[in-house]
Amino acid sequence: MNVSILRNVICWIMIALTPASLLAADSGAAMLYGRGPVSLNGSPLPQSSAVFPGDLIQTLPESLATLDASGSGVVVLPDSLVKFEGKAVTLEHGSVNVATSVGMVAVAGAVTVTPAANTWTEFEVADNNGTVQVFASKGIVNVNCGKETANLSEGEQASPDNSGNCHKKKRKPGGALLPRGGGILTNPYVLGGAAVTSGVIVCLLLCNSSQPFISQYKP
């Protein structure tokens, strides 16, 4: 076998052995994993897929999905529609948990949630019939409500109104972003607390999945 053919064979072997998650990271995309019926751009999601800016992710009341990006992880909770924007996610409806060390932003309607620093930060955003709520579970986030901006520390939440004002308060222990009766609270995958953090939900996803899952966004 001459050198040229050998080089080509080696190149193809390396391409075949390169994990899809690394290819996605190099391209600035993310990897999407689903549990239950999840759709990507209107089509059923296979076991996993690379996602790119502009892609739409939808979960049903009995499903959830995780986005694994370089430095960030997003849990798309049941009955949600989310657009992946690369360095941000746009919540059309439903709820997401975001864990990031690189300042990933979440947008819901006129509300924009931005980590205050590029340190490990975790927060939740819910949009239930146009009512947006934000909760900071780790670190500090800035919530732009349209008219004013609130700085949330761990354990605080904001409930923006239609006038662009932020209503900031300390969340009660066991409090939920969505009112009782919403799909998230009755879903078997997240039963035991609608206010669970992204780490707990990811654990539930992994424990109920027969597929291995390697995260890139652990702090």
N, C-alpha and C positions, 0 to 999 in steps of 0.2 A: 504494500500500500504506500503510495507516494505521500509526501509531506502535505500537499494541498488537500488531498482526500481526507487524510487523518485530521487535519485542522478543522475541516468542515464537520466531520463526525463528532469531534470533541465539542464544537460550538453548539451543535444541535442537542447533544446530551446535557450540556450546561443549561440550555434554555428549558429543556424538559424538566430538569431537577430544580429550577429556581421557583421558590414558593410564590404563589399568586399574590400573597400579601405583600411581599417585598416589591414585586412589580408595581402594585398599586401605590405603595409608599413612594417609590421613585417617581411616579407620574403625578404625584400630588393628589391622588384619589384616595379612596378608602375601601375597606372590605366590609361587605354586608352579610350578616348571618341571621337566619330566621328561625323562629320556633313557632310552629303552627302555620296557617295560611298567611303568607306575606307576598305582596306584589311589588314589583319594581317596574316603574313606567307602564303600569297596567297589565303586566304579564306575571305569571306565577314565578316566584323566586325559587331557583334550585337550592341546593344545600348552602351555597355561598356564591357571591358574585362581587366583582369590583364595581364600584359606583363612582360617578364623575359629577362635577358641578352641573346642576340642572336636573339631575335624576330625582324622580318622585318615589317615595317609599310609603306604602300603605299597609297598616296592620288591621286585622279584624278584631272583634271583641274577645276572641279566644286565642290571639296570637301576639307576639312581640318580636322585635328585631333589635340587633345591636350593630352599630357602626364602629369599626375599629380603624382609626386613622393614626398617623404619626403624632404622638403627643396628646391625643384626645380620644375619648370614647363617648358614644351617645347611645342611650337606650331609648328606642321608640316604643312607647307603652301601647297596650291594647287600644284598638279603635282610634288610630291616629293617622294623620296624613302629613308627611314631612318632605320638604325639598332640601336636598343636600347642596350646599353652596361652596364646598371646599373648606374655607376657613369659618364657615357659619352654617347654621341650619335654620330654615324657615318653617315654623309650625303653622300649618293651615288649620288644623283642629286636632284635639286630643292633648297629649302630654308627652314630654321628653325629660330625661335626666341626662345632664351633661357633666362629664368629668374631664378636665383639661389642664395641661400645664403650659399651653402655648396660646392661651387667650381665645379659644373658640367662642364665637358669638351665637346667640339664639335670638330669633326675631319671631314675634307673634303679633300680627296686626300692626298697630302703631307703636308697639312696645319693643325695645331693643335691650337685651341683657348682655353686658360685657364684663368679663373678669377684671378686677381692678389692677391685677398684676399677673405677670407670667409665672405664677407659682401654682401649685396644685390647688384647683378650685372645683367644687362640685355644687351644682344648683339644679333646680327643677322648674320647669315652665309648663303651665297648663292653659289651654284655651277651650273653655266649655261654653259653646253657643255665644261666642263673642266676649265672654268674661275671662280676662287674663289674670293669672296669679303667678307670682314668682316666689321661690323660696331658696334661700342660701343655706346649704347644708355643710359646706366647708369653704373657708376663705371668705373673701369680700367680693361682691359684684355690684356694678353700677346699673341701675334700671332706669332707662330713659322712657318716661311714660308719655312723652309728647310735649307737655307743657313744663314739666319739672322732672328732675332726676333724683332718685333715691339711692343711697348707698346702704346695701344690706350686708350685715355681718352674719356670722353663723347663727342659725336659729331664728332669723328675722324673715318676714315675708312682706311683699307689696301687692296691693290689689288696685291697679290703675283703673280710673274711671273714664267715661267717654269724653270728659273735658281735658284729659291729659294730665290729671293730677295723680300723684302716687299716694296711696294710703298705706303707710308703713306701720308694722306692728310686730310684736313677738308672737311667733306661732305657738299655740298651745300644744303641750305634749300629746302626741297621737293625732294631731290635727291633720286634715287632708286637704290637698289643693283642689280636689274636685268634690262636689257635694255628694252625699250618699245617694246611691241609685245609679251613678255613672258606671260605665263599663269597667273601668279600672278597679273599682272597689269590689265588684262581684266576680272578677276574673279569677279562675283557680290558680293561675301562674303567679299572681301577686296577692293572693288571699293572705290576710294576716297583717294588713296595713297598707293603705294607699300612699302613705308618706314615706315608704321605704326608700333608701338611697340607691344610687345606681349600683353600688357594690353588691347589695343584697339581691337586686333583681338579676344582675349578671350571674350571681351564684345560683339562683333558681333556674336560670336559663341553662347553665352548664350542667347542673345536677339532673335536669330532665332531658338532656340531649345525649344521644349515643355517639355524636361526632365530637372529635377533639376541637378545642378552641384555644388559640394562642393569642393573647392580647399583646398589643404593642404599646398600650397607653398607660401601663402601670407606672406609678411615680417612682 
